[in-house]
Amino acid sequence: MGKSNHFLGQLIKSLNKAKITEFSLKHGGERYIKKFNYFTHLLTMLYGVMTRFESLREIETAMTAE
């Protein structure tokens, strides 16, 4: 478990937030945002992929538990 958390942490640190922001703004990704912004969405989807969840409900349940 420690290795996967370490890898995910390194992956998050390696993301270029300025470039992701630029891309999101360019394509209108922030148009109707209130609380769940582009970066939170990206991290949530990465979490779901890395933990091999198969549905959004599984991701929601796991994130609510934590």
C-alpha positions as CSV (number, residue, x, y, z in Angstrom):
1,M,0.0,0.0,0.0
2,G,2.9,2.4,0.8
3,K,4.3,2.1,-2.7
4,S,1.1,2.9,-4.5
5,N,0.5,6.0,-2.3
6,H,4.1,7.1,-2.9
7,F,3.7,6.6,-6.7
8,L,0.5,8.6,-6.7
9,G,2.1,11.4,-4.7
10,Q,5.0,11.6,-7.1
11,L,2.6,11.6,-10.1
12,I,0.6,14.5,-8.6
13,K,3.8,16.5,-7.9
14,S,5.0,16.0,-11.5
15,L,1.8,17.5,-12.9
16,N,2.3,21.0,-14.4
17,K,-0.7,22.8,-12.9
18,A,-0.1,26.0,-14.9
19,K,-0.2,24.0,-18.2
20,I,-3.3,22.1,-17.1
21,T,-5.0,25.4,-16.1
22,E,-4.2,26.9,-19.5
23,F,-5.6,23.9,-21.3
24,S,-8.8,23.9,-19.2
25,L,-9.4,27.6,-19.8
26,K,-8.7,27.3,-23.5
27,H,-11.3,24.6,-23.9
28,G,-13.9,26.1,-21.6
29,G,-13.5,23.5,-18.8
30,E,-14.0,26.1,-16.1
31,R,-17.2,27.6,-17.5
32,Y,-19.8,26.4,-15.0
33,I,-17.6,25.5,-12.0
34,K,-18.7,26.2,-8.5
35,K,-16.8,23.8,-6.2
36,F,-15.4,20.8,-8.1
37,N,-12.8,22.4,-10.3
38,Y,-10.7,21.0,-13.1
39,F,-7.7,19.9,-10.8
40,T,-9.9,18.2,-8.3
41,H,-11.7,16.4,-11.1
42,L,-8.3,15.3,-12.6
43,L,-7.1,14.0,-9.2
44,T,-10.3,12.2,-8.6
45,M,-10.1,10.5,-12.0
46,L,-6.5,9.6,-11.5
47,Y,-7.4,8.1,-8.1
48,G,-10.1,6.0,-9.7
49,V,-7.8,4.7,-12.4
50,M,-4.9,3.9,-10.0
51,T,-7.2,2.0,-7.6
52,R,-8.9,0.2,-10.5
53,F,-12.4,1.3,-9.7
54,E,-15.0,0.4,-12.3
55,S,-17.7,3.0,-11.5
56,L,-18.1,6.5,-10.2
57,R,-20.1,5.1,-7.3
58,E,-17.1,3.1,-6.1
59,I,-14.9,6.3,-6.3
60,E,-17.6,8.3,-4.4
61,T,-17.8,5.6,-1.7
62,A,-14.1,5.3,-1.3
63,M,-13.5,9.1,-1.1
64,T,-16.4,9.6,1.3
65,A,-14.9,6.9,3.6
66,E,-11.5,8.7,3.6
